[in-house]
């Protein structure tokens, strides 16, 4: 299983990626970062995106744990002027409370490609 730094380094190779992080959504703390962050602050971006994830997790329609409590939530896409924010849930040994986060330049990124590559990177963090 590749380490967090290796996965984040690979994420930085996705076209259009400005920054990447692995975040614990219950605390909003980063477990690793690479590249730049919105407004130059990875910790603030982690806290902001964790707020979004927590709001979605409160919706009982989705299962964010990777279990069988409902349809599994795979990812969230937030579009903003000039950028995309892509969140991929990682159902791993990290207590299923983590997600990979990508900040993408909207003019350079292909959202579909980024989403597929992020899915594969999340799978690499899952122990076999």
RAJOZI-V395649 format. One record per pair of residues at least 4 apart in sequence whose C-alpha atoms are under 6 Angstrom apart, sorted by sequence separation. I is the first residue (numbers start at 1). J is the second residue. D is the distance in whole Angstrom. If there is no record, write none. Layout:
I_J_D + I_J_D
This chain:
24_28_6 + 37_41_5 + 46_50_6 + 50_54_6 + 92_96_5 + 105_109_6 + 114_118_6 + 12_17_6 + 24_29_6 + 37_42_5 + 79_84_5 + 91_96_4 + 23_29_6 + 63_69_6 + 66_72_6 + 78_84_6 + 23_30_4 + 63_70_5 + 78_85_5 + 22_30_6 + 23_31_6 + 62_70_6 + 63_71_6 + 77_85_6 + 90_98_6 + 22_31_5 + 62_71_5 + 63_72_5 + 64_73_5 + 77_86_5 + 90_99_5 + 22_32_5 + 62_72_6 + 63_73_6 + 76_86_6 + 89_99_4 + 21_32_6 + 62_73_6 + 76_87_5 + 88_99_5 + 21_33_4 + 75_87_5 + 88_100_5 + 20_33_6 + 75_88_4 + 87_100_6 + 20_34_5 + 75_89_6 + 87_101_5 + 19_34_6 + 74_89_6 + 86_101_6 + 19_35_4 + 86_102_5 + 19_36_5 + 85_102_6 + 18_36_6 + 19_37_6 + 28_46_5 + 85_103_5 + 28_47_4 + 84_104_5 + 83_104_5 + 28_50_5 + 83_105_5 + 84_106_6 + 83_106_4 + 82_106_5 + 25_50_5 + 66_91_6 + 65_96_5 + 90_122_6 + 92_126_5 + 25_97_6 + 24_97_6 + 25_98_6 + 24_98_4 + 23_98_5 + 23_99_5 + 22_99_6 + 22_100_5 + 21_100_6 + 21_101_5 + 20_101_5 + 20_102_5 + 19_102_6 + 19_103_5 + 18_103_6 + 17_103_6 + 18_104_5 + 17_104_4 + 16_104_5 + 16_105_5 + 16_108_5 + 16_109_4 + 15_109_6
